[in-house]
Amino acid sequence: MNKSELIDAMAADAGISKAAAKKALDSFTDNVTKSLKKGDKVSLVGFGTFSTSKRSARNGINPQTKKTIKIAAKTVAKFKAGSELSAAVDGKKK
């Protein structure tokens, strides 16, 4: 499912216009992004938790040249699925 399909599904499920669904989805993603930039977690009980993690600098190998390269340290976004989401994906009811 891509963003457009998600907006269509949200609009149909909530009985709202596609424009309102797009605005709601954009607001959600913007606010999650802002929270993660500040280093905060975003927890949605039963669904999951968005957080950040620091990845340290490391050495890698360029697959074309086989030469060692330095990969810089960076902060990455993570998502850990909640129990209800995990159970639904697994096909087990909770």
N, C-alpha and C positions, 0 to 999 in steps of 0.2 A: 504494500500500500504506500503510495506516495502522498505528498502534502495535499494535493488537489483532491485525491480520493478521500483522505481523512477529513477534509473540510466538508465535502459532500455528505459523508456519513454523519458527522457531527450535526450538520444542519438538519438532516432528516430525523435523527434520533431526538434532537431537542426541539424540533418544530420551529426553527428559526431560519432566517435567510442565510444564504451562503456568505454574504458580506459580514454578517454578525458572527458567524462561525469562524471566518478567517480572522476577524479582529480578536476574537477570544483566543484562538490558537496562537496568533502572533504575540498577544499579551503574555500568555503562558510561557512561550519560549524566551521572550525578552526578559521576563522576571526571573526565570531559572538561570539564564545566562548572567544577569546582574548579580544574583546571589552567589553563583559559583566564582565570578570574578573577585568578589569580596572575600572568598574563602569559606563562605557559609555552605551548609548542607540544605537540601530541599527534600523533605520527607513527606511522602504521600502514603499514609497508613494502608497496608494491604497491596498497594501498587509497587512501591519501591522508593529508593533513595538515590538522588543525584548528589555526587560529591566530587572533590578534586583530589588528586594525588600527585606528589612530586616524583618525577622520574629522574634519577641521577644521570650524570654524563657517563658515557661508556664508549668503548671502541666497537666499531662495526667493520664489515668488509664490503667494499664495492663489488657487486657480483660481476660487473663487466671487466674491471681491471684486476680484480683480486687483491687490491691494495687496501691497507688498513686506513679507516677514516675515523675521525672523532665525531661522535654524535653528542650534541649539546644537551645539557639538562633542560627539562621543561616541565610544566604543570599540565596534566591531562585530566579530562573529565571522565568520571566513572558513573556507572549505573548499577545498582544492586537490586535485583527484583525482590519484591515483598512476597510473603507466604501465599497470599491469595492469587497473585499473578503466576507464581511458580506452579501452584496447584492447578490453575486453569490451563496453563500451557501443557502441563504433564497429563492432563485429562482426568485428574482426580478432583473430586469435589471436596471442598473444605467445609 
